[in-house]
Amino acid sequence: MDLQPDHPHPRARWAPGATPPARPVPGKKRENIMGVVDKAKNAAQDAKGKAKEAAGKSTDNDRLETEGKADQSKADVKNAGEKVKDAFKH
């Protein structure tokens, strides 16, 4: 089997002399998945906070209402952090 100098492998999927396709950057896909997971967790925490706040209001439980507001605030801060991370990625 004859290999041409500009053709590295006989079964290469690009034309001789053409540059090979770019390979994915290791870990890049994982970072994207982690970002999605973090955003989903933040949304869940926000929903949990809203539920706690509503339950606290309906039962006149100030502690539960305050916990709900705190959970929502934590989720908001985490979302802001995710937005900052996303801004530096692109």
N, C-alpha and C positions, 0 to 999 in steps of 0.2 A: 504494500500500500504506500503510495507516494504522498507525502505531505508537502504542500507548497509552503515556502517560508512565510508568506503573509496569511496563511490559513492554519491556525493552530490545531485544529481537530477535524477529521473528515466528516463528522456529523454536526459540525457547528451550524447554528441556525441563522447566521448572517452571511452576507456576501463577502467573498475574499476582498480584503482591503478595507472593509467597513469596520467601524468600532463596535465592539460587543455591547449589548444592552447593559445599562447600569444595574448593579446589584443592589438589593435593598440594604439599608443601613441597619446593622444588628442592633436590636433593642428599640428601634424607632416605633415598631408596631406595638411593642409592649407598653411604651410610654403613652401611646394613644389610647390603648385599652385601659390603662390605669387612670387616665384622665376621665374617661367615660364612667368608670366604676366610682371614682371619687365624686363626680357630679351626681350620680344616682344616689349615693349615700347621703349627700347633702340635701337632695330633694326629699328623700325619705325622712331625714331629721326635721326638715321644715314642715312636712306634712304631720309628723308626730307632734311637733310643737303646736301647730294649729289645732290639732285634735285635743291636746291637753288644755289649751287656752279655752276652747269652746266648752269642754267638759267643766272646767273651773268656773266659767261664767254661768253655766246652766245650774250648777250646784252651789253657787255662791262660795266656792272654795278658792280663796285668794292665793293660797300656796300653789295649787295646781295651775291656776291661771298664770302666775308668775313664772313657774317652771316652763310652761308652754311658750311664753314670750322669750325666755332665756334660750330655749332650744331653737327658736326661730332666729334669734340674734346670732347664735353660734353658726347656724347654717348659712346665714348671710355673710358672715366673716369668711367662712371657708369658701363660699362661692366667689367672693372678691379675690381671695388668694388664687383660686383656679383661673380666674380671668387674667390675673397678673402673669401667671405661669404661661398661659396661652399666648399672651402678648409677646413674651420673650421667645417663644418657640418659632414664631413666624416672622 
